[in-house]
Amino acid sequence: MRTPLARCGVAAAVLSLALSPSARAAPPVSTVPGSTTTGATTGSGGIAGSASRRAAADAGAELVARRAAEAASAPRATATGGAGAGPNTGSRATASGDRLGFGACPEAEELPSSVRCATLRVPLDYARPDGPQISLTVSRVAATGRGGAARQGALLYNPGGPGASGTFFPLVAGLPEWERIGAAYDLVGYAPRGVGRSAPLSCEGPARAHGPTQVPAEPSAGYKQQRVAAARAYARGCAQRAGAALAYYSTLDNVRDLHVLRAALGEEKLTFMGASYGTYLGAVYATLHPGHVRRMVLDSAVDPDPRRIWYLDNLDQAPGFERRWYDFRAWAARHHAAYRLGATPAAVQASYERVRDSVARAPAGGAVGTGELQAAFLQAAYYDDVWPERAAALSAFLAGDPGPLVQQARPETESAAARENARAVYTAVLCNDAAWPADWEVWDRDNTELARRAPFETWANAFLNLPCAYWPVRERQQPVAVGAQPARIPRTLIVAAERDGATPYPGALELQRRLGAEAALVTEEGAGTHGVVGGRNDCVDRHVERYLLTGDTSGWRVTCAPHPEPAPVSLDDRAAKAPGKVPRALLPPVV
């Protein structure tokens, strides 16, 4: 859910990790017509023509997974990097050939030598398992066995988005808080299809993402029509750049890739950790492959109700972000002595609006307009570890120093391609996954009403998702009925923050209900940081570690007190930069 962009947060600071994946477009197979379906919703016919085509794709995935498992159990072959391979090109294997082998990571991944990489080949279209193939980048740090720990297999991680890469995940092996998990598990990350170097998807040139952008606080009818035109153009760009391949960037295809990756790693059953959208990916996998699930940690859960995928789920975010925006303002008000932004949340809002009005007249540093300002402060609705630096930036700006705000809000030109790639994958997966309203009047009505009570992020979120109204893939997926699996799902662990804005807490309750009696829920009460595991709550982390190491969930529903609020430490949030934290979910693009 709405978390595509290159921000590795704490681990980036600790480990000096820079994610800069290529944004080359996947080569089109053929041209996709740019037509759209009229009526209440788009894509109501089911993707790839019919349920029978989905069944063919599922059968193809089983075939490819079986081949991968056979290759994984065969004697190890000498890995090669393919034509022109050098010492830093990584190892390549195919799901229907040599065993998946790991070697030095490509320089483009910017990972240290302790992390090993491989490339897994999977079908673009699983209904044609021997048809055109794409490559997925996989990364791993092997289980250390420290302290005599027995190896329990591979722990696969998906950070969400959709559009985020998890190749950085094995880096947590070097952090003290992950020592026991890293002793027992190979830590495996990967870039899902479309992301980074994994058949990269692109819908427009990254240069178009350069600021500053000016977004009105209350969009006029004329501005709305501009955004409708932009959404139509963006959807056309996706079709023109990806061609017929565009239809195969979806949750069901991501699940099939995960099924093959599990098998290629030699694992009969999947041990998985997913955050945000990654919880939906994991829940769909568990529904379709319950017999191949070992353990799952689902952190910051998407509401998986098929009726809410994805239009209503995204509408639900607006009130959630509004609550978190209030939490930030209330915190800043409590620290009025440090920041001088106002002694009440309303006064802090007035200070923010003064800054907004100023950058609307003249972009800060020539680079930060109202769009960039909104994107920077949306991070405060995701993560409270940025509150001190955001409050300090507002304070400095109002005191005549725009430097901190420019530093925090100006988009980095070197990551423009990564941002564009992340948005393209996010859009393609959500648009392909389900039917969306095709009538702009429906969007306008719903979001106008919603913005009256949740103005902070309603329209930005609506315009981000609006290309789905004009999506050129005529037939969409039918969302999977999570929990309707024929067999019992093994014990799973859901983790949620009570005031999470990006994935509101009722979604965690719905996911637990659907996964059944074996699903346990750990709730961080009174907190709202998105992505709870590996954060600043030792209670949560103890439950997660115990579950991964022993399978014990310590009860059906367990609560943890909230982690401490950040201290008002000027522009240096020292607590957020302490070692031992998992990279945060990736953030949304400037819209």
Secondary structure, DSSP 8 states (H G I E B T S, - for coil): ----S---HHHHHHHT------------SS--------SSEE-TT-GGGSHHHHHHHHHHHHHHHHHHHHHHHS-----B--TT--TTS-EEEETTSS----EE--GGG---TTSEEEEEEEESSTTSTTS-EEEEEEEEE----GGG----EEEEEE--TTT---TTGGGGGGSGGGHHHHHHEEEEEEE-TTSTTSS---SS-GGGG-S-----SS--HHHHHHHHHHHHHHHHHHHHHHGGGGGG-SHHHHHHHHHHHHHHTT-SSEEEEEETHHHHHHHHHHHH-GGGEEEEEEES-----GGGTTHHHHHHHHHHHHHHHHHHHHHHHHTHHHH-S-SSHHHHHHHHHHHHHHHHHS-BTTTB-HHHHHHHHHHHHH-GGGHHHHHHHHHHHHTT--HHHHHHHS--GGGHHHHHHHHHHHHHHHHHHS-EE--HHHHHHHHHHHHHH-TTTHHHHHHHHGGGGG-S-SS------TT--SS----EEEEEETT-SSS-THHHHHHHHHH-TTEEEEEETT---S--TTSS-HHHHHHHHHHHHH----SSEEEE---------TT--TTTTSSS-----------
